[in-house]
Amino acid sequence: MMRSVFLPALCVIFGACTTIKINHDDTSTIEHEGGVQVAKDLTTRACRRAGQQSADIISTVNKDPALPAGTGKQVTTFRCSAAEGP
């Protein structure tokens, strides 16, 4: 499957600061630092490397819920789409 090929490459590219995980329900989760715009850029980039056109972000939340919103590590759940994004 295409995802199994591009995920190891993405892990090397993004290094230790970003982690991508494929979930059982055809979504992926990316752990990163930065806000919503960083999430959008990273997910779109990951989907394009997988041969898709865009990423549909389902949610972005703090990894540590005790921190103020948008600070520290973020966890974004997304799904790749063959259609061009907005």
Order of alpha helices (4+ residues) and beta strands (2+ residues): alpha-beta-beta-alpha-beta-beta
